Amino acid sequence: MKPLAPWLQSQLLSLLQRPGHAFLLQGPSGLGQYELGLALASAWLCHAPTENGACGVCPSCHGISVRAHADLTVLMPEVDMLEWQWPLPEKSLKEIEDKKRKPSREIRVEAMRDMLTFSQTTSAGVRGKVVLINPAERMNHITANTLLKTLEEPPGDTRFILACQAAQELLPTVRSRCQNHHMAWPALETATEWLVQQSVPTDDAGVLLQAAGGRPDDALMMFRSGIKASTWKSLPVQISQGDVSALADQSPVWVLSCLQKICHDMLCAKMGAAPRFFNLKDLPRSGQFDTLSAWSRELLMMAKTVDHPYQPGLLLEAWVSRAQRALTS
């Protein structure tokens, strides 16, 4: 079990002092909700917890590390379960492997019903049971309503952790049944030092942290996907020239986020405000405010369907072509 980032470790110690059966860890993406939630679950279930949380070596900790703990259920969209290597129910896995359907991007109501069965059985150990839901906003109304009664009156010794990146999308009745914990933002120096410890070169760490809006996890993901400081700095000008090479291997979700950041900073520059994600010298000097505003609205509309691109290659060319017109008007 890898050590927590320092800003997450301090939050874990605080959470361990709080009584309660349900916690909502909420904040923007990239602040470590999932990591903190899993560390909290590990500490609750650990056979020999220390003052810093789980011991990391007992049978319980080993069970979590190999994704096979009898008293822990993790609910995620199937795409995330596969990415994080959590096992899917045999029926769901077979449907996906047989190409009868694609992995779900929502937390399925069938998985929630399996959780209800899990919560009503006797725990295998002596530390109770834990349910980790991440990201909780991926529950649709049917799934969330299926959770409500159990969340309010959990059977036996079951505890819940809901990790969330958009708490406003959760049902108010779900939020009201949890103790809220707002994720802390790490200091710039702390986040930069942590990125360097994760093998991100010092010259890249600061730039990528700015590119990620101060979110260390997102900055690390950018680096591991092949984005370096030089790549990020050159993106606005490259896109204004119609060059898609730096974006060719990235997902549509990431590309759209990148275009939104360029548009945001260009609008800031036009209003005389400081850019957030880029340095001013790296932004094109062209582009009209009205044209950029119209492009911003179009990007918001694109975000509604970005998870279901029909032809990612053609989509990328169309997006960059539209960006080029907005940036050179």
C-alpha positions in Angstrom: 0.0 0.0 0.0 1.7 3.2 -1.2 2.0 6.1 1.2 -0.6 8.9 1.0 0.4 12.3 -0.1 1.0 14.6 2.9 -2.1 16.7 2.5 -4.2 13.5 2.3 -2.5 12.0 5.3 -3.4 14.9 7.5 -7.1 14.7 6.3 -7.1 11.0 7.0 -6.0 11.5 10.6 -8.8 14.1 11.1 -11.4 11.8 9.6 -10.4 8.9 11.9 -11.2 11.1 14.9 -14.8 11.7 13.7 -17.6 9.3 14.6 -20.2 8.4 12.1 -21.3 5.8 9.6 -21.3 7.8 6.4 -18.8 10.4 5.0 -19.0 12.5 1.9 -15.5 13.5 0.6 -16.2 16.3 -1.8 -14.1 18.6 -3.9 -12.9 19.2 -7.5 -11.2 16.4 -9.4 -7.5 15.7 -8.8 -7.5 16.3 -5.1 -7.4 12.6 -4.1 -10.9 11.7 -3.0 -10.5 8.1 -4.1 -7.1 7.7 -2.5 -8.4 9.2 0.8 -11.5 7.1 0.7 -9.6 3.9 0.2 -7.1 4.8 2.9 -10.0 5.5 5.3 -11.7 2.2 4.5 -8.3 0.4 5.0 -7.9 2.0 8.4 -11.4 1.1 9.5 -10.9 -2.5 8.4 -7.2 -3.0 9.5 -6.5 -5.6 12.1 -3.7 -3.6 13.7 -4.3 0.1 12.8 -1.5 2.6 13.8 -1.8 6.2 14.7 -1.3 7.0 11.0 -4.0 4.7 9.7 -3.8 1.1 8.3 -0.8 -1.0 9.1 -0.3 -2.1 5.5 0.8 -5.6 6.3 -2.0 -7.4 8.1 -4.4 -9.9 6.2 -7.0 -7.1 5.9 -4.6 -4.7 4.3 -3.3 -7.4 2.0 -6.9 -8.2 1.0 -7.5 -4.7 -0.1 -4.3 -4.4 -2.0 -5.2 -7.4 -4.1 -8.8 -6.2 -4.5 -10.3 -9.2 -2.6 -11.5 -8.1 0.8 -14.6 -9.8 2.0 -15.8 -6.9 4.0 -15.2 -4.1 1.4 -17.4 -3.3 -1.5 -16.3 -0.7 -4.0 -19.0 0.8 -6.3 -17.7 2.6 -9.4 -18.8 2.9 -13.0 -17.6 -0.2 -14.8 -15.1 1.8 -16.9 -13.4 2.9 -13.6 -13.6 -0.5 -12.0 -11.6 -1.9 -14.9 -9.1 0.9 -14.8 -8.5 0.5 -11.1 -8.5 -3.3 -11.4 -11.5 -3.9 -9.1 -13.3 -7.1 -10.0 -16.7 -6.9 -11.8 -19.5 -9.3 -11.1 -19.2 -12.4 -13.3 -22.4 -11.7 -15.2 -21.4 -8.1 -16.0 -17.8 -9.1 -17.0 -19.2 -11.8 -19.4 -21.6 -9.3 -21.0 -18.7 -6.9 -21.6 -16.3 -9.6 -22.8 -18.9 -11.0 -25.2 -19.4 -7.5 -26.5 -23.1 -7.5 -25.7 -22.6 -4.1 -24.2 -19.9 -1.5 -23.3 -18.7 -0.9 -19.8 -21.1 1.4 -18.0 -20.0 5.0 -17.3 -22.6 5.2 -14.5 -22.9 3.2 -11.3 -25.4 0.6 -12.2 -28.5 -0.1 -10.1 -27.7 -3.8 -10.3 -24.4 -3.1 -8.5 -26.2 -1.1 -5.8 -28.6 -4.0 -5.3 -25.6 -6.4 -4.8 -24.3 -3.9 -2.3 -27.5 -4.1 -0.3 -27.2 -7.9 -0.1 -23.6 -7.4 1.0 -24.6 -5.0 3.8 -27.2 -7.4 5.2 -24.8 -10.4 5.6 -22.6 -11.0 8.6 -19.1 -9.5 8.3 -16.2 -11.9 7.8 -13.9 -10.1 10.2 -14.3 -8.2 13.5 -14.0 -4.7 12.1 -17.3 -4.4 10.3 -18.0 -3.7 6.7 -17.2 -0.7 4.4 -18.8 0.5 1.2 -16.8 2.9 -1.0 -18.7 4.7 -3.7 -16.6 6.7 -6.2 -17.4 9.0 -7.9 -20.8 9.2 -6.1 -22.2 11.6 -8.6 -22.2 8.8 -11.2 -25.3 7.3 -9.5 -28.4 8.1 -11.4 -31.6 8.8 -9.5 -32.7 5.2 -9.5 -29.4 4.0 -8.1 -29.2 6.8 -5.5 -32.7 6.1 -4.3 -31.9 2.5 -3.9 -29.1 3.5 -1.6 -31.1 6.0 0.5 -32.7 3.7 3.1 -29.6 1.7 3.8 -27.5 4.9 4.0 -29.9 6.3 6.6 -30.2 3.1 8.7 -27.3 0.8 7.8 -27.7 -2.8 8.9 -25.2 -4.0 11.5 -21.8 -2.4 11.4 -21.7 -1.2 7.8 -20.1 2.2 7.1 -20.1 4.3 3.9 -17.6 6.5 2.1 -18.9 8.6 -0.8 -16.1 10.2 -2.8 -17.4 13.0 -5.0 -16.2 15.5 -7.5 -19.5 17.3 -8.1 -21.6 17.2 -4.9 -24.2 19.5 -6.5 -25.2 16.5 -8.7 -26.0 14.3 -5.8 -29.5 14.0 -4.5 -30.0 16.4 -1.5 -31.3 13.4 0.5 -28.0 11.6 -0.1 -26.0 14.6 1.0 -28.0 15.1 4.1 -27.4 11.6 5.3 -23.6 12.0 5.3 -21.0 13.9 7.2 -19.4 16.4 4.8 -15.6 16.6 4.4 -14.4 19.3 2.0 -11.1 18.2 0.4 -8.1 20.4 1.2 -6.1 22.1 -1.5 -2.3 21.4 -1.0 0.1 24.3 -0.9 2.0 24.9 -4.2 5.3 24.0 -2.7 4.0 20.8 -1.1 2.3 19.7 -4.4 5.3 20.5 -6.5 7.6 18.5 -4.1 5.2 15.6 -4.2 5.2 15.6 -8.0 9.0 15.5 -8.0 8.9 12.5 -5.6 6.6 10.8 -8.2 9.5 11.1 -10.7 8.1 14.2 -12.5 11.1 16.4 -13.4 11.2 19.7 -11.5 11.0 21.8 -14.7 7.8 19.9 -15.6 6.2 19.8 -12.2 5.3 23.5 -11.8 4.0 23.9 -15.4 1.8 20.8 -15.2 0.5 21.8 -11.8 -0.6 25.2 -13.3 -2.0 23.3 -16.3 -4.1 21.1 -13.9 -5.4 24.1 -12.0 -3.4 23.2 -8.9 -4.7 19.6 -8.7 -1.7 17.3 -8.1 -3.3 14.1 -9.2 -4.4 15.6 -12.5 -0.9 17.0 -13.1 0.6 13.5 -12.5 -1.9 12.0 -14.9 -0.9 14.5 -17.5 2.8 13.7 -17.1 2.1 10.0 -17.3 0.1 10.4 -20.5 3.1 12.0 -22.2 2.4 15.7 -21.6 5.6 17.6 -20.7 6.1 21.3 -19.9 7.3 22.1 -23.4 4.3 20.3 -24.9 1.8 22.3 -22.8 3.4 25.6 -23.4 3.4 25.2 -27.1 -0.2 23.9 -27.4 -2.1 27.2 -27.8 0.1 28.3 -30.7 0.1 24.9 -32.3 -3.7 24.6 -32.2 -4.0 28.1 -33.6 -1.9 26.8 -36.6 -4.1 23.7 -36.9 -1.5 21.3 -35.6 -3.1 18.3 -33.9 0.0 16.2 -33.3 0.3 16.9 -29.6 -3.3 15.8 -29.1 -3.5 12.8 -31.3 -3.0 10.2 -28.6 -5.2 11.8 -26.0 -8.8 11.0 -25.1 -11.6 13.2 -26.4 -12.4 14.1 -22.7 -8.8 15.4 -22.2 -8.7 17.2 -25.5 -12.0 19.0 -24.8 -10.7 20.0 -21.4 -7.5 21.4 -23.0 -9.5 23.4 -25.5 -11.7 24.8 -22.7 -8.6 25.9 -20.7 -7.1 27.6 -23.8 -10.4 29.4 -24.4 -10.7 30.4 -20.7 -7.3 31.9 -20.6 -7.7 33.7 -23.9 -10.9 35.3 -22.6 -9.0 36.3 -19.4 -6.3 37.8 -21.5 -8.7 39.8 -23.6 -10.3 41.2 -20.4 -6.9 42.1 -18.9 -7.0 39.4 -16.2 -4.2 36.9 -15.5 -4.5 33.5 -17.2 -5.0 30.5 -15.0 -3.6 27.5 -16.9 -1.0 29.0 -19.2 1.5 31.8 -19.1 0.4 34.9 -21.0 3.4 34.8 -23.3 2.4 31.3 -24.5 -1.1 32.4 -25.7 -1.8 33.7 -29.3 -2.2 37.4 -29.6 -5.1 37.1 -32.1 -8.7 36.2 -31.4 -11.7 38.5 -30.8 -13.6 38.5 -27.5 -17.0 37.8 -29.2 -15.6 35.0 -31.3 -14.0 33.4 -28.2 -17.2 33.7 -26.2 -19.1 31.9 -28.9 -16.5 29.2 -29.0 -16.7 28.9 -25.2 -20.5 28.2 -25.4 -19.9 25.6 -28.1 -17.3 23.8 -26.0 -19.9 23.6 -23.1 -22.4 22.0 -25.5 -19.7 19.6 -26.7 -19.1 18.4 -23.2 -22.5 16.9 -23.0 -21.7 14.2 -25.6 -17.9 13.9 -25.2 -18.2 10.5 -23.5 -19.7 9.0 -26.7 -17.5 10.1 -29.7 -18.5 8.3 -32.9 -15.2 8.9 -34.8 -12.5 10.2 -32.3 -10.1 11.0 -35.2 -12.5 13.0 -37.2 -13.8 14.7 -34.0 -10.3 15.9 -33.1 -9.8 17.4 -36.5 -13.2 19.2 -36.4 -12.5 20.5 -32.9 -9.0 21.8 -33.8 -10.3 23.4 -37.0 -13.0 25.2 -34.9 -10.4 26.2 -32.4 -8.1 27.6 -35.1 -10.9 29.8 -36.4 -11.7 31.1 -33.0 -8.0 31.8 -32.1 -7.1 33.5 -35.4 -10.2 35.7 -36.0 
